[in-house]
Amino acid sequence: MTATPSRVFVARLAGIAVFDPSGDQIGRVRDVVVMMRPAPRAPRVLGLVVEVPPHRLVFLPITRVTHFDAGAVIFDGRINMRRFEKRGSETLALGEMLDREAELADSGGERVVVFDLGMEQSRTRDWLITKVAVRRAGAGLGHRWAGGGRGTARLGLRRRHGETLVVDWGAISGLRMVEEGQGAASLIAAFERMRAPDLANVVHELSAKRRAEVAAALDDQRLADVLEELPEDDQVEILGKLDVDRAADVLEEMGPDDAADLLGELPSEQRERLLALMQPEDAAPLRRLLSYADDTAGGMMTTEPVIVSPDATVAEALAQIRSPDLNPALAAQVYVCRPPNETPTGRYLGTVHFQRLLREPPPTLVSAICDTELDPLRPELPLETVSSYLATYNLVSVPIVDENGRLLGAVTVDDVLDHLLPDDWRESGMDDDSGTGVDAEEVDAEEEALRGKEW
């Protein structure tokens, strides 16, 4: 094991694994908690926010961290599993300090943007924020847009070349004040490799102000993916703060079932305005989904399952389910229908499961191997019927057809779980408040001594 480096940059901690002394991973770093102090004293690092399964954020005191290694944080094995709640005297280094503007001392008030913070251990063994990595104003991370107005394509983050500096904490001013209109590019860059459900958990824990700023900085597809994983209240809040044209763009990028669920939470006037702004081919399936009750097969289904014609080959079907953007539950089978191949299709003929596709020669026609024995379901059937059907036949999705036998969509097992779990399942996480390897009261006392101390 290598020695702990003398300086650690907090943005590089984002997402790295946290291990106990025996080498078992308990979670990943999501942020660093600091306490701001009167100038010129540097902020003191109190601890790390660690995400433990399933999507629960807990506080790891910095006093329990034994090593910062390349790609890993090692702690002494004792941690309080109570959900982390930020206190009024605390600041999140990643969530709140990155992308702040500040002034360089002795430079005539030159503006710079913070993109990282360096922490070091003092002679008293305390960790302090001693360095600030900044980029001169106008030379930071930003977004590039193609054109403007409705239908504009956001192309994602780009780097504008410019001078970057690492300066002492005392060489800047202005970071202690809350900034309106704060950017979020550096925060997003720190978590750019994070999967959408994990990023959604980070976004959920931010203040409403920072959530709006992060949403403004994300590209449409990434924001759509994150919205699909957020609680409904967060979805409505974020969508309501977007420009209405961009809100319509983001809804077009969401899965139809998730977009319809979100639209269903909005006032009817706002919902109709957004639908009117969307492309007709995107709005039409959402209107169909909104016509069904939320807890029916029609209300849960997606209108974009994998559909092939009866004259398609096994090779062609496999090529479709290989798409990396396809939900794994939807990729588990293809539905054979007569043209047209977009919902509502021509007559539904049957289903071919991907395992069957893997066992057949590539030139084989899917119509020769499709399963016609299991009947599809109708859109008005309730949640209980759909869940029983999936459980009875050990399926991960079920086709939904209309009275004329045309495929309308498919309900996947994750859609059913979303409706069977409590409304707050995304937020509830683990209920165990105990520590590991030590009496929970002892962990509580040590944490309170650290976080409650006046420095």
Sequence and secondary structure as in RCSB ss.txt:
>XXXX:A:sequence
MTATPSRVFVARLAGIAVFDPSGDQIGRVRDVVVMMRPAPRAPRVLGLVVEVPPHRLVFLPITRVTHFDAGAVIF
DGRINMRRFEKRGSETLALGEMLDREAELADSGGERVVVFDLGMEQSRTRDWLITKVAVRRAGAGLGHRWAGGGR
GTARLGLRRRHGETLVVDWGAISGLRMVEEGQGAASLIAAFERMRAPDLANVVHELSAKRRAEVAAALDDQRLAD
VLEELPEDDQVEILGKLDVDRAADVLEEMGPDDAADLLGELPSEQRERLLALMQPEDAAPLRRLLSYADDTAGGM
MTTEPVIVSPDATVAEALAQIRSPDLNPALAAQVYVCRPPNETPTGRYLGTVHFQRLLREPPPTLVSAICDTELD
PLRPELPLETVSSYLATYNLVSVPIVDENGRLLGAVTVDDVLDHLLPDDWRESGMDDDSGTGVDAEEVDAEEEAL
RGKEW
>XXXX:A:secstr
     SEEEGGGGTT EEE TTS EEEEEEEEEEE  STTS  EEEEEEEEETTTEEEEEEGGGEEEEETTEEEE
 S  B SB    TTEEEIIIIITT EEEETTTTS EEEEEEEEEEE TTS EEEEEEEEEETTSSEEEEEES ST
T EEEEEEE    EEEEEGGGEE TTS  TT   HHHHHHTTTS HHHHHHHHHHS HHHHHHHHHHS HHHHHH
HHTTS HHHHHHHHHHS HHHHHHHHHHS HHHHHHHHHTS HHHHHHHHHHS HHHHHHHHHHHTS TTBHHHH
 BS   EE TT BHHHHHHHHT TTS TTGGGEEEEE S  SSS SBEEEEEEHHHHHHS TT BGGGT B SS 
 B TT BHHHHHHHHHHTT SEEEEE TTSBEEEEEEHHHHHHHHS TTHHHH      BSSS HHHHHHHHHHH
HT   
